[in-house]
Amino acid sequence: MGLPGMKIKVFSDGADVKDMLRVYGEGVVSGFTTNPTLMKKAGVTDYPAFAKEALSHITDCPVSFEVFSDDFASMEREARVINSWGPNVNIKIPVMNTKGESTVELIRKLSAEGMQLNVTAILTLQQVEQVVDALDPKVPSIVSVFAGRIADTGRDPIPMMNKAMEIIKKKPLAELLWASTREVLNIFQAEACGCHIITVTPDILKKLSMRNKDLHELSLDTVKMFYADAQAAGFKL
């Protein structure tokens, strides 16, 4: 699985089981990520049922499920429930709660117990440092930096991702994930930074068919689209 000629692993980001199974069958993705916002958008109302349905089909690659409480004791309880769902499950722990309190000590505790974590919502290098220091070196982990959200603020995320790659080398079983992907170009940027993983929505995955497409042909396709839509709309001047 993966993109020809590229080392980076593509994880599909979403919570629609039909979409998950479709891209799983296409053989491009190497894993899956979900979160409460994506589940709400997909109409998920029974979290365990959704997770168990997905895991009944997807057994040979990692799937990330996130805790959703705001206090650390409840986060820990939820993490243990999620961990029980299967060996290919990663537990998503946000880097802080809604009060801005760091989850680093919870991360340290769960990682030390052998739980495979996906630490999420990271946007600063200080957070990367703290999370990487808390991870057990003997346990596989994912460090998710939201490069797309960094770019949304007008900042170039690439210098930060390069520095994050240097930091994460302290823990050889930890992987850096480029999160909140906005366009196909981000996949190539993440590859150039050395990121291990990038999360991509099904809509962006569909655009991978345009990889290296001749730009003249793409220009012609665009003109044809405009013409066809004008005709279909019945526009007149």
mmCIF file of the C-alpha atoms, coordinates in Angstrom:
data_MODEL
# 
_entry.id   MODEL 
# 
loop_
_atom_site.group_PDB 
_atom_site.id 
_atom_site.type_symbol 
_atom_site.label_atom_id 
_atom_site.label_alt_id 
_atom_site.label_comp_id 
_atom_site.label_asym_id 
_atom_site.label_entity_id 
_atom_site.label_seq_id 
_atom_site.pdbx_PDB_ins_code 
_atom_site.Cartn_x 
_atom_site.Cartn_y 
_atom_site.Cartn_z 
_atom_site.occupancy 
_atom_site.B_iso_or_equiv 
_atom_site.pdbx_formal_charge 
_atom_site.auth_seq_id 
_atom_site.auth_comp_id 
_atom_site.auth_asym_id 
_atom_site.auth_atom_id 
_atom_site.pdbx_PDB_model_num 
ATOM 1   C CA . MET A 1 1   ? 0.000   0.000  0.000   1.00 0.00 ? 1   MET A CA 1 
ATOM 2   C CA . GLY A 1 2   ? 1.087   3.570  -0.590  1.00 0.00 ? 2   GLY A CA 1 
ATOM 3   C CA . LEU A 1 3   ? 1.966   5.977  -3.373  1.00 0.00 ? 3   LEU A CA 1 
ATOM 4   C CA . PRO A 1 4   ? 4.398   4.740  -6.043  1.00 0.00 ? 4   PRO A CA 1 
ATOM 5   C CA . GLY A 1 5   ? 7.888   6.135  -5.565  1.00 0.00 ? 5   GLY A CA 1 
ATOM 6   C CA . MET A 1 6   ? 7.099   7.725  -2.189  1.00 0.00 ? 6   MET A CA 1 
ATOM 7   C CA . LYS A 1 7   ? 8.038   6.648  1.332   1.00 0.00 ? 7   LYS A CA 1 
ATOM 8   C CA . ILE A 1 8   ? 5.349   8.559  3.196   1.00 0.00 ? 8   ILE A CA 1 
ATOM 9   C CA . LYS A 1 9   ? 2.351   6.601  4.477   1.00 0.00 ? 9   LYS A CA 1 
ATOM 10  C CA . VAL A 1 10  ? -1.080  7.982  3.627   1.00 0.00 ? 10  VAL A CA 1 
ATOM 11  C CA . PHE A 1 11  ? -3.770  7.682  6.308   1.00 0.00 ? 11  PHE A CA 1 
ATOM 12  C CA . SER A 1 12  ? -7.381  8.389  5.362   1.00 0.00 ? 12  SER A CA 1 
ATOM 13  C CA . ASP A 1 13  ? -9.023  10.969 7.625   1.00 0.00 ? 13  ASP A CA 1 
ATOM 14  C CA . GLY A 1 14  ? -12.767 10.510 8.063   1.00 0.00 ? 14  GLY A CA 1 
ATOM 15  C CA . ALA A 1 15  ? -15.559 8.670  9.846   1.00 0.00 ? 15  ALA A CA 1 
ATOM 16  C CA . ASP A 1 16  ? -17.817 7.346  7.107   1.00 0.00 ? 16  ASP A CA 1 
ATOM 17  C CA . VAL A 1 17  ? -17.386 3.572  7.138   1.00 0.00 ? 17  VAL A CA 1 
ATOM 18  C CA . LYS A 1 18  ? -18.353 3.271  3.456   1.00 0.00 ? 18  LYS A CA 1 
ATOM 19  C CA . ASP A 1 19  ? -15.660 5.780  2.487   1.00 0.00 ? 19  ASP A CA 1 
ATOM 20  C CA . MET A 1 20  ? -13.160 4.058  4.769   1.00 0.00 ? 20  MET A CA 1 
ATOM 21  C CA . LEU A 1 21  ? -13.791 0.677  3.174   1.00 0.00 ? 21  LEU A CA 1 
ATOM 22  C CA . ARG A 1 22  ? -13.709 2.133  -0.345  1.00 0.00 ? 22  ARG A CA 1 
ATOM 23  C CA . VAL A 1 23  ? -10.269 3.706  0.061   1.00 0.00 ? 23  VAL A CA 1 
ATOM 24  C CA . TYR A 1 24  ? -9.077  0.648  1.988   1.00 0.00 ? 24  TYR A CA 1 
ATOM 25  C CA . GLY A 1 25  ? -9.949  -1.480 -1.015  1.00 0.00 ? 25  GLY A CA 1 
ATOM 26  C CA . GLU A 1 26  ? -8.143  0.877  -3.400  1.00 0.00 ? 26  GLU A CA 1 
ATOM 27  C CA . GLY A 1 27  ? -4.827  0.031  -1.738  1.00 0.00 ? 27  GLY A CA 1 
ATOM 28  C CA . VAL A 1 28  ? -3.445  3.570  -1.416  1.00 0.00 ? 28  VAL A CA 1 
ATOM 29  C CA . VAL A 1 29  ? -3.909  4.155  2.315   1.00 0.00 ? 29  VAL A CA 1 
ATOM 30  C CA . SER A 1 30  ? -1.858  2.536  5.071   1.00 0.00 ? 30  SER A CA 1 
ATOM 31  C CA . GLY A 1 31  ? -4.061  3.559  7.999   1.00 0.00 ? 31  GLY A CA 1 
ATOM 32  C CA . PHE A 1 32  ? -7.021  5.593  9.207   1.00 0.00 ? 32  PHE A CA 1 
ATOM 33  C CA . THR A 1 33  ? -7.691  8.466  11.588  1.00 0.00 ? 33  THR A CA 1 
ATOM 34  C CA . THR A 1 34  ? -10.956 9.683  13.046  1.00 0.00 ? 34  THR A CA 1 
ATOM 35  C CA . ASN A 1 35  ? -11.984 12.349 15.547  1.00 0.00 ? 35  ASN A CA 1 
ATOM 36  C CA . PRO A 1 36  ? -15.203 13.480 17.268  1.00 0.00 ? 36  PRO A CA 1 
ATOM 37  C CA . THR A 1 37  ? -15.776 16.306 14.785  1.00 0.00 ? 37  THR A CA 1 
ATOM 38  C CA . LEU A 1 38  ? -15.508 13.965 11.796  1.00 0.00 ? 38  LEU A CA 1 
ATOM 39  C CA . MET A 1 39  ? -17.794 11.444 13.506  1.00 0.00 ? 39  MET A CA 1 
ATOM 40  C CA . LYS A 1 40  ? -20.404 14.121 14.203  1.00 0.00 ? 40  LYS A CA 1 
ATOM 41  C CA . LYS A 1 41  ? -20.209 15.248 10.566  1.00 0.00 ? 41  LYS A CA 1 
ATOM 42  C CA . ALA A 1 42  ? -20.687 11.640 9.396   1.00 0.00 ? 42  ALA A CA 1 
ATOM 43  C CA . GLY A 1 43  ? -23.743 11.217 11.599  1.00 0.00 ? 43  GLY A CA 1 
ATOM 44  C CA . VAL A 1 44  ? -22.171 8.751  14.034  1.00 0.00 ? 44  VAL A CA 1 
ATOM 45  C CA . THR A 1 45  ? -24.305 8.434  17.180  1.00 0.00 ? 45  THR A CA 1 
ATOM 46  C CA . ASP A 1 46  ? -22.929 5.217  18.706  1.00 0.00 ? 46  ASP A CA 1 
ATOM 47  C CA . TYR A 1 47  ? -19.154 5.572  19.068  1.00 0.00 ? 47  TYR A CA 1 
ATOM 48  C CA . PRO A 1 48  ? -18.328 1.950  20.067  1.00 0.00 ? 48  PRO A CA 1 
ATOM 49  C CA . ALA A 1 49  ? -20.585 0.521  17.368  1.00 0.00 ? 49  ALA A CA 1 
ATOM 50  C CA . PHE A 1 50  ? -18.957 2.717  14.708  1.00 0.00 ? 50  PHE A CA 1 
ATOM 51  C CA . ALA A 1 51  ? -15.470 1.749  15.856  1.00 0.00 ? 51  ALA A CA 1 
ATOM 52  C CA . LYS A 1 52  ? -16.206 -1.958 16.035  1.00 0.00 ? 52  LYS A CA 1 
ATOM 53  C CA . GLU A 1 53  ? -17.829 -1.957 12.589  1.00 0.00 ? 53  GLU A CA 1 
ATOM 54  C CA . ALA A 1 54  ? -14.762 -0.290 11.073  1.00 0.00 ? 54  ALA A CA 1 
ATOM 55  C CA . LEU A 1 55  ? -12.379 -2.621 12.909  1.00 0.00 ? 55  LEU A CA 1 
ATOM 56  C CA . SER A 1 56  ? -14.314 -5.707 11.826  1.00 0.00 ? 56  SER A CA 1 
ATOM 57  C CA . HIS A 1 57  ? -13.227 -4.915 8.248   1.00 0.00 ? 57  HIS A CA 1 
ATOM 58  C CA . ILE A 1 58  ? -9.912  -3.129 8.801   1.00 0.00 ? 58  ILE A CA 1 
ATOM 59  C CA . THR A 1 59  ? -7.663  -5.514 10.678  1.00 0.00 ? 59  THR A CA 1 
ATOM 60  C CA . ASP A 1 60  ? -4.197  -5.126 9.162   1.00 0.00 ? 60  ASP A CA 1 
ATOM 61  C CA . CYS A 1 61  ? -3.455  -1.399 9.467   1.00 0.00 ? 61  CYS A CA 1 
ATOM 62  C CA . PRO A 1 62  ? -3.702  1.196  12.264  1.00 0.00 ? 62  PRO A CA 1 
ATOM 63  C CA . VAL A 1 63  ? -6.916  3.051  13.055  1.00 0.00 ? 63  VAL A CA 1 
ATOM 64  C CA . SER A 1 64  ? -6.934  6.016  15.450  1.00 0.00 ? 64  SER A CA 1 
ATOM 65  C CA . PHE A 1 65  ? -9.867  6.730  17.780  1.00 0.00 ? 65  PHE A CA 1 
ATOM 66  C CA . GLU A 1 66  ? -9.940  9.761  20.069  1.00 0.00 ? 66  GLU A CA 1 
ATOM 67  C CA . VAL A 1 67  ? -10.911 10.269 23.695  1.00 0.00 ? 67  VAL A CA 1 
ATOM 68  C CA . PHE A 1 68  ? -13.458 13.046 24.145  1.00 0.00 ? 68  PHE A CA 1 
ATOM 69  C CA . SER A 1 69  ? -13.600 13.946 27.851  1.00 0.00 ? 69  SER A CA 1 
ATOM 70  C CA . ASP A 1 70  ? -12.006 17.049 29.311  1.00 0.00 ? 70  ASP A CA 1 
ATOM 71  C CA . ASP A 1 71  ? -10.728 15.800 32.665  1.00 0.00 ? 71  ASP A CA 1 
ATOM 72  C CA . PHE A 1 72  ? -7.704  13.527 32.824  1.00 0.00 ? 72  PHE A CA 1 
ATOM 73  C CA . ALA A 1 73  ? -9.320  10.731 34.848  1.00 0.00 ? 73  ALA A CA 1 
ATOM 74  C CA . SER A 1 74  ? -12.107 10.357 32.269  1.00 0.00 ? 74  SER A CA 1 
ATOM 75  C CA . MET A 1 75  ? -9.612  10.587 29.408  1.00 0.00 ? 75  MET A CA 1 
ATOM 76  C CA . GLU A 1 76  ? -7.651  7.734  30.976  1.00 0.00 ? 76  GLU A CA 1 
ATOM 77  C CA . ARG A 1 77  ? -10.792 5.606  31.388  1.00 0.00 ? 77  ARG A CA 1 
ATOM 78  C CA . GLU A 1 78  ? -11.778 6.215  27.750  1.00 0.00 ? 78  GLU A CA 1 
ATOM 79  C CA . ALA A 1 79  ? -8.246  5.451  26.588  1.00 0.00 ? 79  ALA A CA 1 
ATOM 80  C CA . ARG A 1 80  ? -8.402  2.065  28.281  1.00 0.00 ? 80  ARG A CA 1 
ATOM 81  C CA . VAL A 1 81  ? -11.749 1.295  26.631  1.00 0.00 ? 81  VAL A CA 1 
ATOM 82  C CA . ILE A 1 82  ? -10.422 2.273  23.194  1.00 0.00 ? 82  ILE A CA 1 
ATOM 83  C CA . ASN A 1 83  ? -7.265  0.253  23.780  1.00 0.00 ? 83  ASN A CA 1 
ATOM 84  C CA . SER A 1 84  ? -9.408  -2.844 24.336  1.00 0.00 ? 84  SER A CA 1 
ATOM 85  C CA . TRP A 1 85  ? -10.898 -2.626 20.852  1.00 0.00 ? 85  TRP A CA 1 
ATOM 86  C CA . GLY A 1 86  ? -7.980  -4.272 19.076  1.00 0.00 ? 86  GLY A CA 1 
ATOM 87  C CA . PRO A 1 87  ? -4.223  -4.506 18.509  1.00 0.00 ? 87  PRO A CA 1 
ATOM 88  C CA . ASN A 1 88  ? -4.292  -2.172 15.488  1.00 0.00 ? 88  ASN A CA 1 
ATOM 89  C CA . VAL A 1 89  ? -5.884  0.693  17.444  1.00 0.00 ? 89  VAL A CA 1 
ATOM 90  C CA . ASN A 1 90  ? -4.097  3.957  18.206  1.00 0.00 ? 90  ASN A CA 1 
ATOM 91  C CA . ILE A 1 91  ? -5.561  6.070  21.011  1.00 0.00 ? 91  ILE A CA 1 
ATOM 92  C CA . LYS A 1 92  ? -5.784  9.745  20.138  1.00 0.00 ? 92  LYS A CA 1 
ATOM 93  C CA . ILE A 1 93  ? -4.999  12.008 23.075  1.00 0.00 ? 93  ILE A CA 1 
ATOM 94  C CA . PRO A 1 94  ? -5.208  15.786 22.549  1.00 0.00 ? 94  PRO A CA 1 
ATOM 95  C CA . VAL A 1 95  ? -2.088  17.657 23.619  1.00 0.00 ? 95  VAL A CA 1 
ATOM 96  C CA . MET A 1 96  ? -4.162  19.675 26.124  1.00 0.00 ? 96  MET A CA 1 
ATOM 97  C CA . ASN A 1 97  ? -7.708  19.927 27.442  1.00 0.00 ? 97  ASN A CA 1 
ATOM 98  C CA . THR A 1 98  ? -10.106 22.840 26.935  1.00 0.00 ? 98  THR A CA 1 
ATOM 99  C CA . LYS A 1 99  ? -8.601  24.633 29.942  1.00 0.00 ? 99  LYS A CA 1 
ATOM 100 C CA . GLY A 1 100 ? -5.183  24.635 28.288  1.00 0.00 ? 100 GLY A CA 1 
ATOM 101 C CA . GLU A 1 101 ? -3.833  22.046 30.744  1.00 0.00 ? 101 GLU A CA 1 
ATOM 102 C CA . SER A 1 102 ? -1.185  19.776 29.240  1.00 0.00 ? 102 SER A CA 1 
ATOM 103 C CA . THR A 1 103 ? -1.925  16.057 28.915  1.00 0.00 ? 103 THR A CA 1 
ATOM 104 C CA . VAL A 1 104 ? 1.788   15.189 28.979  1.00 0.00 ? 104 VAL A CA 1 
ATOM 105 C CA . GLU A 1 105 ? 1.645   13.260 32.266  1.00 0.00 ? 105 GLU A CA 1 
ATOM 106 C CA . LEU A 1 106 ? -1.302  11.181 31.031  1.00 0.00 ? 106 LEU A CA 1 
ATOM 107 C CA . ILE A 1 107 ? 0.611   10.542 27.797  1.00 0.00 ? 107 ILE A CA 1 
ATOM 108 C CA . ARG A 1 108 ? 3.634   9.454  29.815  1.00 0.00 ? 108 ARG A CA 1 
ATOM 109 C CA . LYS A 1 109 ? 1.548   7.072  31.924  1.00 0.00 ? 109 LYS A CA 1 
ATOM 110 C CA . LEU A 1 110 ? -0.347  5.442  29.058  1.00 0.00 ? 110 LEU A CA 1 
ATOM 111 C CA . SER A 1 111 ? 2.728   5.137  26.842  1.00 0.00 ? 111 SER A CA 1 
ATOM 112 C CA . ALA A 1 112 ? 4.689   3.524  29.678  1.00 0.00 ? 112 ALA A CA 1 
ATOM 113 C CA . GLU A 1 113 ? 1.930   0.910  29.914  1.00 0.00 ? 113 GLU A CA 1 
ATOM 114 C CA . GLY A 1 114 ? 2.470   0.023  26.261  1.00 0.00 ? 114 GLY A CA 1 
ATOM 115 C CA . MET A 1 115 ? -0.532  1.805  24.752  1.00 0.00 ? 115 MET A CA 1 
ATOM 116 C CA . GLN A 1 116 ? 0.022   3.023  21.210  1.00 0.00 ? 116 GLN A CA 1 
ATOM 117 C CA . LEU A 1 117 ? -0.906  6.683  21.215  1.00 0.00 ? 117 LEU A CA 1 
ATOM 118 C CA . ASN A 1 118 ? -1.604  9.263  18.535  1.00 0.00 ? 118 ASN A CA 1 
ATOM 119 C CA . VAL A 1 119 ? -1.055  12.609 20.244  1.00 0.00 ? 119 VAL A CA 1 
ATOM 120 C CA . THR A 1 120 ? -3.140  15.158 18.388  1.00 0.00 ? 120 THR A CA 1 
ATOM 121 C CA . ALA A 1 121 ? -3.839  18.904 17.973  1.00 0.00 ? 121 ALA A CA 1 
ATOM 122 C CA . ILE A 1 122 ? -0.124  19.810 18.216  1.00 0.00 ? 122 ILE A CA 1 
ATOM 123 C CA . LEU A 1 123 ? 0.757   23.220 16.769  1.00 0.00 ? 123 LEU A CA 1 
ATOM 124 C CA . THR A 1 124 ? 3.993   24.304 18.475  1.00 0.00 ? 124 THR A CA 1 
ATOM 125 C CA . LEU A 1 125 ? 7.520   22.966 18.693  1.00 0.00 ? 125 LEU A CA 1 
ATOM 126 C CA . GLN A 1 126 ? 7.359   23.220 22.477  1.00 0.00 ? 126 GLN A CA 1 
ATOM 127 C CA . GLN A 1 127 ? 4.434   20.790 22.395  1.00 0.00 ? 127 GLN A CA 1 
ATOM 128 C CA . VAL A 1 128 ? 6.409   18.462 20.115  1.00 0.00 ? 128 VAL A CA 1 
ATOM 129 C CA . GLU A 1 129 ? 9.337   18.509 22.581  1.00 0.00 ? 129 GLU A CA 1 
ATOM 130 C CA . GLN A 1 130 ? 7.127   17.799 25.584  1.00 0.00 ? 130 GLN A CA 1 
ATOM 131 C CA . VAL A 1 131 ? 5.211   14.990 23.886  1.00 0.00 ? 131 VAL A CA 1 
ATOM 132 C CA . VAL A 1 132 ? 8.296   13.270 22.465  1.00 0.00 ? 132 VAL A CA 1 
ATOM 133 C CA . ASP A 1 133 ? 9.987   13.400 25.876  1.00 0.00 ? 133 ASP A CA 1 
ATOM 134 C CA . ALA A 1 134 ? 6.912   11.750 27.440  1.00 0.00 ? 134 ALA A CA 1 
ATOM 135 C CA . LEU A 1 135 ? 6.720   8.844  24.974  1.00 0.00 ? 135 LEU A CA 1 
ATOM 136 C CA . ASP A 1 136 ? 8.116   5.466  25.911  1.00 0.00 ? 136 ASP A CA 1 
ATOM 137 C CA . PRO A 1 137 ? 10.992  4.653  23.520  1.00 0.00 ? 137 PRO A CA 1 
ATOM 138 C CA . LYS A 1 138 ? 9.896   1.008  23.316  1.00 0.00 ? 138 LYS A CA 1 
ATOM 139 C CA . VAL A 1 139 ? 6.315   1.735  22.230  1.00 0.00 ? 139 VAL A CA 1 
ATOM 140 C CA . PRO A 1 140 ? 5.212   2.824  18.718  1.00 0.00 ? 140 PRO A CA 1 
ATOM 141 C CA . SER A 1 141 ? 3.575   6.252  18.781  1.00 0.00 ? 141 SER A CA 1 
ATOM 142 C CA . ILE A 1 142 ? 2.309   8.966  16.433  1.00 0.00 ? 142 ILE A CA 1 
ATOM 143 C CA . VAL A 1 143 ? 2.920   12.690 16.906  1.00 0.00 ? 143 VAL A CA 1 
ATOM 144 C CA . SER A 1 144 ? 0.319   14.626 14.906  1.00 0.00 ? 144 SER A CA 1 
ATOM 145 C CA . VAL A 1 145 ? 1.303   18.188 14.019  1.00 0.00 ? 145 VAL A CA 1 
ATOM 146 C CA . PHE A 1 146 ? -1.500  20.168 12.401  1.00 0.00 ? 146 PHE A CA 1 
ATOM 147 C CA . ALA A 1 147 ? 0.521   21.651 9.551   1.00 0.00 ? 147 ALA A CA 1 
ATOM 148 C CA . GLY A 1 148 ? -2.620  22.677 7.676   1.00 0.00 ? 148 GLY A CA 1 
ATOM 149 C CA . ARG A 1 149 ? -3.888  24.737 10.605  1.00 0.00 ? 149 ARG A CA 1 
ATOM 150 C CA . ILE A 1 150 ? -0.472  26.355 10.935  1.00 0.00 ? 150 ILE A CA 1 
ATOM 151 C CA . ALA A 1 151 ? -0.723  27.348 7.254   1.00 0.00 ? 151 ALA A CA 1 
ATOM 152 C CA . ASP A 1 152 ? -4.222  28.722 7.901   1.00 0.00 ? 152 ASP A CA 1 
ATOM 153 C CA . THR A 1 153 ? -2.606  31.385 10.128  1.00 0.00 ? 153 THR A CA 1 
ATOM 154 C CA . GLY A 1 154 ? -0.394  32.610 7.277   1.00 0.00 ? 154 GLY A CA 1 
ATOM 155 C CA . ARG A 1 155 ? 2.695   30.794 8.567   1.00 0.00 ? 155 ARG A CA 1 
ATOM 156 C CA . ASP A 1 156 ? 4.743   28.384 6.467   1.00 0.00 ? 156 ASP A CA 1 
ATOM 157 C CA . PRO A 1 157 ? 4.559   25.012 8.296   1.00 0.00 ? 157 PRO A CA 1 
ATOM 158 C CA . ILE A 1 158 ? 7.534   23.467 6.501   1.00 0.00 ? 158 ILE A CA 1 
ATOM 159 C CA . PRO A 1 159 ? 10.318  24.922 8.707   1.00 0.00 ? 159 PRO A CA 1 
ATOM 160 C CA . MET A 1 160 ? 8.446   23.731 11.787  1.00 0.00 ? 160 MET A CA 1 
ATOM 161 C CA . MET A 1 161 ? 7.888   20.266 10.342  1.00 0.00 ? 161 MET A CA 1 
ATOM 162 C CA . ASN A 1 162 ? 11.598  20.000 9.546   1.00 0.00 ? 162 ASN A CA 1 
ATOM 163 C CA . LYS A 1 163 ? 12.449  20.869 13.154  1.00 0.00 ? 163 LYS A CA 1 
ATOM 164 C CA . ALA A 1 164 ? 9.808   18.474 14.448  1.00 0.00 ? 164 ALA A CA 1 
ATOM 165 C CA . MET A 1 165 ? 11.472  15.696 12.447  1.00 0.00 ? 165 MET A CA 1 
ATOM 166 C CA . GLU A 1 166 ? 14.748  16.395 14.232  1.00 0.00 ? 166 GLU A CA 1 
ATOM 167 C CA . ILE A 1 167 ? 13.054  16.314 17.633  1.00 0.00 ? 167 ILE A CA 1 
ATOM 168 C CA . ILE A 1 168 ? 11.182  13.072 16.989  1.00 0.00 ? 168 ILE A CA 1 
ATOM 169 C CA . LYS A 1 169 ? 14.392  11.211 16.159  1.00 0.00 ? 169 LYS A CA 1 
ATOM 170 C CA . LYS A 1 170 ? 14.952  10.948 19.928  1.00 0.00 ? 170 LYS A CA 1 
ATOM 171 C CA . LYS A 1 171 ? 12.326  8.195  19.920  1.00 0.00 ? 171 LYS A CA 1 
ATOM 172 C CA . PRO A 1 172 ? 12.952  5.805  16.997  1.00 0.00 ? 172 PRO A CA 1 
ATOM 173 C CA . LEU A 1 173 ? 9.504   4.174  17.256  1.00 0.00 ? 173 LEU A CA 1 
ATOM 174 C CA . ALA A 1 174 ? 7.684   7.506  17.128  1.00 0.00 ? 174 ALA A CA 1 
ATOM 175 C CA . GLU A 1 175 ? 6.331   8.746  13.787  1.00 0.00 ? 175 GLU A CA 1 
ATOM 176 C CA . LEU A 1 176 ? 5.634   12.320 12.719  1.00 0.00 ? 176 LEU A CA 1 
ATOM 177 C CA . LEU A 1 177 ? 2.240   12.870 11.105  1.00 0.00 ? 177 LEU A CA 1 
ATOM 178 C CA . TRP A 1 178 ? 1.380   15.889 8.906   1.00 0.00 ? 178 TRP A CA 1 
ATOM 179 C CA . ALA A 1 179 ? -2.232  16.590 9.875   1.00 0.00 ? 179 ALA A CA 1 
ATOM 180 C CA . SER A 1 180 ? -5.038  18.819 8.535   1.00 0.00 ? 180 SER A CA 1 
ATOM 181 C CA . THR A 1 181 ? -3.976  18.395 4.918   1.00 0.00 ? 181 THR A CA 1 
ATOM 182 C CA . ARG A 1 182 ? -5.457  20.999 2.607   1.00 0.00 ? 182 ARG A CA 1 
ATOM 183 C CA . GLU A 1 183 ? -4.325  19.934 -0.891  1.00 0.00 ? 183 GLU A CA 1 
ATOM 184 C CA . VAL A 1 184 ? -2.457  17.241 -2.820  1.00 0.00 ? 184 VAL A CA 1 
ATOM 185 C CA . LEU A 1 185 ? 0.693   19.395 -2.800  1.00 0.00 ? 185 LEU A CA 1 
ATOM 186 C CA . ASN A 1 186 ? 0.895   18.886 0.966   1.00 0.00 ? 186 ASN A CA 1 
ATOM 187 C CA . ILE A 1 187 ? 1.624   15.187 0.410   1.00 0.00 ? 187 ILE A CA 1 
ATOM 188 C CA . PHE A 1 188 ? 4.766   16.048 -1.533  1.00 0.00 ? 188 PHE A CA 1 
ATOM 189 C CA . GLN A 1 189 ? 5.738   18.721 1.001   1.00 0.00 ? 189 GLN A CA 1 
ATOM 190 C CA . ALA A 1 190 ? 5.343   16.253 3.849   1.00 0.00 ? 190 ALA A CA 1 
ATOM 191 C CA . GLU A 1 191 ? 7.428   13.680 1.962   1.00 0.00 ? 191 GLU A CA 1 
ATOM 192 C CA . ALA A 1 192 ? 10.183  16.272 1.433   1.00 0.00 ? 192 ALA A CA 1 
ATOM 193 C CA . CYS A 1 193 ? 10.192  17.047 5.171   1.00 0.00 ? 193 CYS A CA 1 
ATOM 194 C CA . GLY A 1 194 ? 10.660  13.367 5.951   1.00 0.00 ? 194 GLY A CA 1 
ATOM 195 C CA . CYS A 1 195 ? 7.289   12.974 7.661   1.00 0.00 ? 195 CYS A CA 1 
ATOM 196 C CA . HIS A 1 196 ? 6.357   9.352  8.216   1.00 0.00 ? 196 HIS A CA 1 
ATOM 197 C CA . ILE A 1 197 ? 2.599   9.819  7.746   1.00 0.00 ? 197 ILE A CA 1 
ATOM 198 C CA . ILE A 1 198 ? 0.121   12.287 6.280   1.00 0.00 ? 198 ILE A CA 1 
ATOM 199 C CA . THR A 1 199 ? -3.630  12.293 6.866   1.00 0.00 ? 199 THR A CA 1 
ATOM 200 C CA . VAL A 1 200 ? -5.725  12.880 3.740   1.00 0.00 ? 200 VAL A CA 1 
ATOM 201 C CA . THR A 1 201 ? -9.490  13.211 3.392   1.00 0.00 ? 201 THR A CA 1 
ATOM 202 C CA . PRO A 1 202 ? -11.322 11.037 0.849   1.00 0.00 ? 202 PRO A CA 1 
ATOM 203 C CA . ASP A 1 203 ? -11.978 14.158 -1.289  1.00 0.00 ? 203 ASP A CA 1 
ATOM 204 C CA . ILE A 1 204 ? -8.252  14.862 -1.565  1.00 0.00 ? 204 ILE A CA 1 
ATOM 205 C CA . LEU A 1 205 ? -7.523  11.188 -2.181  1.00 0.00 ? 205 LEU A CA 1 
ATOM 206 C CA . LYS A 1 206 ? -9.764  11.393 -5.255  1.00 0.00 ? 206 LYS A CA 1 
ATOM 207 C CA . LYS A 1 207 ? -7.491  14.114 -6.652  1.00 0.00 ? 207 LYS A CA 1 
ATOM 208 C CA . LEU A 1 208 ? -4.476  11.792 -6.616  1.00 0.00 ? 208 LEU A CA 1 
ATOM 209 C CA . SER A 1 209 ? -5.527  10.668 -10.089 1.00 0.00 ? 209 SER A CA 1 
ATOM 210 C CA . MET A 1 210 ? -4.325  14.112 -11.249 1.00 0.00 ? 210 MET A CA 1 
ATOM 211 C CA . ARG A 1 211 ? -0.763  13.428 -10.115 1.00 0.00 ? 211 ARG A CA 1 
ATOM 212 C CA . ASN A 1 212 ? 1.669   14.663 -12.818 1.00 0.00 ? 212 ASN A CA 1 
ATOM 213 C CA . LYS A 1 213 ? -1.215  15.360 -15.205 1.00 0.00 ? 213 LYS A CA 1 
ATOM 214 C CA . ASP A 1 214 ? -0.237  17.430 -18.242 1.00 0.00 ? 214 ASP A CA 1 
ATOM 215 C CA . LEU A 1 215 ? -1.103  21.038 -17.407 1.00 0.00 ? 215 LEU A CA 1 
ATOM 216 C CA . HIS A 1 216 ? -2.242  21.857 -20.944 1.00 0.00 ? 216 HIS A CA 1 
ATOM 217 C CA . GLU A 1 217 ? -4.717  18.987 -20.771 1.00 0.00 ? 217 GLU A CA 1 
ATOM 218 C CA . LEU A 1 218 ? -5.855  20.176 -17.344 1.00 0.00 ? 218 LEU A CA 1 
ATOM 219 C CA . SER A 1 219 ? -6.378  23.664 -18.786 1.00 0.00 ? 219 SER A CA 1 
ATOM 220 C CA . LEU A 1 220 ? -8.515  22.201 -21.569 1.00 0.00 ? 220 LEU A CA 1 
ATOM 221 C CA . ASP A 1 221 ? -10.526 20.128 -19.061 1.00 0.00 ? 221 ASP A CA 1 
ATOM 222 C CA . THR A 1 222 ? -11.166 23.297 -17.052 1.00 0.00 ? 222 THR A CA 1 
ATOM 223 C CA . VAL A 1 223 ? -12.435 25.208 -20.103 1.00 0.00 ? 223 VAL A CA 1 
ATOM 224 C CA . LYS A 1 224 ? -14.695 22.271 -21.022 1.00 0.00 ? 224 LYS A CA 1 
ATOM 225 C CA . MET A 1 225 ? -16.113 22.259 -17.501 1.00 0.00 ? 225 MET A CA 1 
ATOM 226 C CA . PHE A 1 226 ? -16.916 25.982 -17.631 1.00 0.00 ? 226 PHE A CA 1 
ATOM 227 C CA . TYR A 1 227 ? -18.559 25.570 -21.063 1.00 0.00 ? 227 TYR A CA 1 
ATOM 228 C CA . ALA A 1 228 ? -20.623 22.549 -20.035 1.00 0.00 ? 228 ALA A CA 1 
ATOM 229 C CA . ASP A 1 229 ? -21.844 24.235 -16.851 1.00 0.00 ? 229 ASP A CA 1 
ATOM 230 C CA . ALA A 1 230 ? -22.811 27.412 -18.743 1.00 0.00 ? 230 ALA A CA 1 
ATOM 231 C CA . GLN A 1 231 ? -24.784 25.312 -21.241 1.00 0.00 ? 231 GLN A CA 1 
ATOM 232 C CA . ALA A 1 232 ? -26.454 23.289 -18.510 1.00 0.00 ? 232 ALA A CA 1 
ATOM 233 C CA . ALA A 1 233 ? -27.452 26.473 -16.668 1.00 0.00 ? 233 ALA A CA 1 
ATOM 234 C CA . GLY A 1 234 ? -28.924 27.975 -19.854 1.00 0.00 ? 234 GLY A CA 1 
ATOM 235 C CA . PHE A 1 235 ? -27.007 31.237 -19.499 1.00 0.00 ? 235 PHE A CA 1 
ATOM 236 C CA . LYS A 1 236 ? -27.727 33.933 -22.129 1.00 0.00 ? 236 LYS A CA 1 
ATOM 237 C CA . LEU A 1 237 ? -26.511 37.493 -22.695 1.00 0.00 ? 237 LEU A CA 1 
# 
